[in-house]
């Protein structure tokens, strides 16, 4: 099970020196899905007869009858090929000094002989995504985009548009479209070249899902945002967002962490620090090289070191949990827990308790011998919970006898336990996205792998849940 947002957060957590990653959230770039009417020059392979007409003309065989004789074809076939190339403007059919006519190559015809293709201007209709944040065309398909309703239901932060009006034909340059075509046909010949954009006939609004990274300065009061599009950060998008007001425009605030729930002193002394854990995670993470040739010659020692770092991480019994790792741990727990699963969280939101999460919980609950507990509230007011999410979890509990779902009114720390692992953290496990309050904190937690200690904590919370 993978969580793209968590993986992206891990990858770019050290992007800005002097800043710490506070949160990674799903966001969406506003897009216009354009239907363009344009004039394009299409490259077409030459028909065989036409090709030889041009080749022979280039070598001085310029009479229709002579070309027909060389090719063993009738004059009418050659006349038809010459007429076709006259339309393509690759030949002229000129009078000669003897009262007849000869086939003469134009400059375009001489180029066609070289690359064996003709170019024909034509009007065409093309659909094109237009990025409203940076205000330029973008290389994405309709399948990459979602509607406003879908983006909002998934808890995405809707990023602003640079301008409020519709896109005009002047905003979509032929150069920009050809640049996109070149990137899409890298290593092969481009089938068409756009000459001009004449009109835009339709432009419904859509959104492109991206990931927004929220950083906070370590030594002063500042918030920095970075947008990750297609697994890459883009200075162009970051700069555009800053120009439009950045964090203030989006209502994003970073506040002092609530703080991790208290740990027993002996565990606090054993706890491996955030810096050590991040160092191991950097060694463990290996990312594909953009150059396949480089990827094939990766130093074997680097691969061995990555394996060693993963083993060292797995062997730590009490260690820090960086902010971005919480979602990965929840996903891991739902996928791999075999005996017990316990989750207590202050609030629940529709954007986290999705169909996908419910499917994963259902798969978890179907495992033989597994017992699950989910609790929410922990002292939070009812206004912090989405009624739809609460109802769906309640329905799931009624379907599965091995799931206990309850509301705890008193204040208690949040917790995640799966098998013999306990994650001690104030992270909002079931409401980490989609809430109207865009206030974020760098919540660091602690992972504990110790059967006796985890058993005690599990017993404490199951009794609390069962009494609710």
QUIZIBEL-V126012 format. One record per residue. RES is the residue in one small letter. PHI is phi in degrees with one decimal (* if undefined). D_FIRST is the distance of its C-alpha to the first C-alpha in whole Angstrom. Layout:
RES,PHI,D_FIRST
RES,PHI,D_FIRST
//
This chain:
x,*,0
x,-120.2,4
x,-120.9,7
x,-58.4,10
x,-64.6,12
x,-65.3,12
x,-63.9,11
x,-64.0,15
x,-60.9,16
x,-60.9,16
x,-65.2,17
x,-108.1,20
x,-64.2,21
x,-107.2,24
x,-63.3,25
x,-115.3,28
x,-57.9,31
x,85.6,32
x,-126.3,29
x,-110.8,26
x,-71.1,23
x,-97.5,23
x,-162.2,20
x,-125.1,18
x,-128.1,18
x,-74.1,18
x,-137.0,21
x,-147.4,23
x,-85.6,26
x,-68.7,29
x,-135.3,30
x,-103.1,33
x,-94.3,32
x,-89.5,35
x,-107.3,37
x,-101.6,40
x,-104.5,43
x,-139.0,44
x,-103.9,46
x,-128.8,45
x,-107.7,46
x,-96.8,45
x,-91.0,45
x,-125.2,46
x,-61.4,47
x,-72.7,51
x,-60.3,52
x,-58.8,54
x,-63.6,57
x,-60.6,57
x,-58.1,55
x,-74.1,59
x,-59.5,61
x,-67.8,59
x,-61.5,60
x,-67.9,63
x,-61.6,64
x,-64.3,63
x,-97.3,65
x,96.1,68
x,-86.9,68
x,-118.4,69
x,-101.9,71
x,-56.8,69
x,-63.7,71
x,-67.6,71
x,-63.0,67
x,-61.8,67
x,-66.0,69
x,-63.7,67
x,-86.5,64
x,72.1,66
x,-117.4,65
x,-83.2,68
x,-61.9,69
x,-61.2,67
x,-63.3,63
x,-69.2,64
x,-59.2,65
x,-64.5,62
x,-65.9,60
x,-63.7,62
x,-61.2,62
x,-62.6,58
x,-75.6,58
x,-61.9,61
x,-65.0,58
x,-81.5,56
x,61.5,58
x,-99.0,58
x,-138.6,62
x,-113.2,65
x,-115.2,68
x,-98.4,71
x,-66.2,75
x,-104.9,76
x,-78.2,80
x,-110.1,81
x,86.3,80
x,-101.8,77
x,-132.6,73
x,-132.4,71
x,-91.1,67
x,-122.7,66
x,-73.3,62
x,-83.9,61
x,-55.4,59
x,-64.6,56
x,-66.3,57
x,-65.8,58
x,-67.5,54
x,-64.4,53
x,-62.0,55
x,-71.1,53
x,-107.2,50
x,56.9,50
x,-146.7,49
x,-108.2,50
x,-119.8,49
x,-129.9,50
x,-65.7,50
x,-154.3,48
x,-85.8,47
x,-146.8,43
x,-112.7,41
x,-140.3,37
x,-97.9,34
x,-148.7,33
x,-78.7,31
x,-127.8,32
x,-77.8,31
x,-82.4,33
x,-78.2,32
x,-97.7,33
x,60.2,36
x,-161.4,35
x,-60.6,34
x,-134.7,30
x,-86.6,28
x,-128.5,26
x,-95.6,26
x,-60.4,26
x,-68.0,23
x,-80.8,21
x,-103.7,23
x,-131.2,23
x,-80.1,26
x,-58.6,27
x,-61.4,26
x,-65.5,23
x,-62.0,22
x,-68.6,24
x,-66.8,22
x,-91.5,19
x,75.3,20
x,-76.4,21
x,-81.3,24
x,-82.9,26
x,-76.1,28
x,-76.7,32
x,-97.4,34
x,-63.0,36
x,-134.3,39
x,-94.0,39
x,-80.7,41
x,-67.9,40
x,-73.8,40
x,-107.3,43
x,-60.7,44
x,-67.4,45
x,-76.5,42
x,-110.7,40
x,-84.8,42
x,-61.3,42
x,-61.1,41
x,-65.0,38
x,-65.6,37
x,-67.1,38
x,-64.5,36
x,-65.6,33
x,-60.2,34
x,-63.4,35
x,-67.8,31
x,-79.9,30
x,-118.0,33
x,-58.2,32
x,90.4,34
x,-137.5,36
x,-75.7,39
x,-75.0,38
x,-71.4,40
x,-139.0,41
x,-124.5,42
x,-76.1,43
x,-95.4,46
x,-161.7,46
x,-99.3,44
x,-93.2,47
x,-163.4,45
x,-118.5,42
x,-93.6,42
x,-144.9,39
x,-157.5,36
x,-64.3,34
x,-86.6,32
x,-138.5,28
x,-138.6,25
x,-103.4,23
x,-63.0,20
x,-138.5,19
x,-120.7,18
x,-106.1,21
x,-96.9,22
x,-112.3,24
x,-114.2,26
x,-126.1,29
x,-66.4,32
x,-81.4,33
x,-110.7,36
x,-152.4,37
x,-89.7,36
x,-156.6,34
x,-119.8,31
x,-123.1,30
x,-113.5,27
x,-133.4,25
x,-104.2,24
x,-108.0,21
x,-116.5,21
x,52.8,19
x,69.9,18
x,-135.8,22
x,-80.6,24
x,-131.3,27
x,-61.9,30
x,-61.1,32
x,-70.0,29
x,-60.6,30
x,-65.2,33
x,-63.0,34
x,-67.3,32
x,-61.5,34
x,-60.1,37
x,-91.1,36
x,115.0,36
x,53.9,33
x,-61.5,31
x,-64.5,34
x,-61.6,34
x,-85.7,31
x,73.2,32
x,-89.4,29
x,-129.5,31
x,-113.9,29
x,-116.7,31
x,-61.0,31
x,-57.8,29
x,-62.3,29
x,102.3,29
x,-68.2,26
x,-54.3,28
x,-58.9,30
x,-107.1,29
x,-55.8,32
x,-58.2,34
x,-66.7,33
x,-74.7,30
x,-60.4,30
x,-70.0,33
x,-83.1,30
x,-61.6,27
x,-80.0,26
x,-69.2,27
x,-57.8,24
x,-62.4,26
x,-67.6,26
x,-63.1,22
x,-64.5,22
x,-61.5,24
x,-66.1,21
x,-66.3,18
x,-63.6,20
x,-67.8,21
x,-74.7,18
x,-77.8,17
x,-124.4,18
x,-114.5,18
x,-58.8,19
x,-73.2,23
x,-68.4,24
x,-105.5,27
x,-58.3,26
x,-64.3,29
x,-68.3,28
x,-59.2,25
x,-77.3,27
x,-121.2,29
x,-64.4,27
x,-59.5,28
x,-60.4,27
x,-65.7,28
x,-64.3,25
x,-63.3,23
x,-63.1,24
x,-65.5,24
x,-61.8,20
x,-63.7,20
x,-63.2,22
x,-64.1,21
x,-63.4,18
x,-65.4,20
x,-65.5,22
x,-61.4,19
x,-64.3,18
x,-85.4,21
x,-73.7,22
x,-91.7,23
x,-140.2,24
x,-148.3,22
x,-66.4,22
x,-117.0,19
x,-59.8,19
x,-57.1,19
x,-72.5,16
x,-82.8,14
x,-58.4,14
x,-64.9,11
x,-63.1,9
x,-67.5,10
x,-63.5,10
x,-63.3,6
x,-63.4,7
x,-62.7,10
x,-66.4,9
x,-83.6,7
x,-115.8,9
x,-57.3,13
x,-119.3,15
x,-116.7,19
x,-150.6,18
x,-144.5,17
x,-135.1,19
x,-135.9,18
x,-125.2,21
x,-141.9,22
x,-64.3,25
x,-146.4,24
x,-131.0,21
x,-132.5,21
x,-62.0,20
x,-74.5,18
x,-101.1,16
x,-82.3,16
x,-95.1,15
x,-57.7,15
x,-63.5,11
x,-64.9,11
x,-63.3,14
x,-62.5,12
x,-70.9,9
x,-65.6,12
x,-63.7,14
x,-61.9,12
x,-60.2,13
x,-71.0,16
x,-82.3,17
x,-73.9,16
x,-64.1,20
x,84.7,21
x,-92.2,19
x,-118.8,21
x,-129.2,19
x,-132.2,21
x,-130.4,20
x,-130.1,23
x,-140.2,24
x,112.4,27
x,50.4,28
x,95.7,32
x,-79.6,30
x,-68.3,32
x,-59.8,31
x,-65.4,31
x,-84.1,28
x,-111.6,26
x,-84.5,26
x,-59.3,27
x,-63.1,25
x,-66.3,22
x,-61.5,24
x,-63.4,25
x,-68.7,22
x,-67.9,21
x,-63.6,24
x,-62.5,24
x,-62.6,21
x,-65.5,23
x,-71.0,26
x,-81.4,24
x,-122.5,22
x,-66.9,25
x,-87.8,23
x,-116.5,21
x,-107.0,24
x,-121.5,24
x,-147.9,27
x,-106.9,28
x,-106.1,30
x,-82.4,33
x,-77.3,33
x,-77.2,32
x,-146.4,29
x,-68.6,27
x,-71.7,23
x,-160.6,21
x,-131.1,18
x,-129.3,18
x,-140.6,16
x,52.3,18
x,-105.7,20
x,-119.5,18
x,-124.4,20
x,-110.5,19
x,-97.9,22
x,-164.2,22
x,-94.3,23
x,-61.2,20
x,-85.0,20
x,-59.8,17
x,-114.9,17
x,-149.7,19
x,-79.4,18
x,-148.4,19
x,85.0,21
x,-85.1,24
x,-68.2,28
x,-87.6,29
x,-91.7,27
x,-108.5,28
x,-122.3,26
x,-134.4,26
x,-82.9,24
x,-93.2,23
x,-95.4,22
x,-124.3,21
x,-132.6,22
x,-101.1,20
x,-122.9,22
x,-116.8,21
x,-161.0,24
x,-56.8,25
x,-62.9,28
x,-66.5,27
x,-66.9,24
x,-59.4,26
x,-61.6,29
x,-66.6,27
x,-63.2,25
x,-61.8,28
x,-58.8,29
x,-78.6,27
x,-65.7,27
x,-64.9,31
x,-62.7,30
x,-67.5,28
x,-67.4,30
x,-83.8,33
x,-76.5,32
//
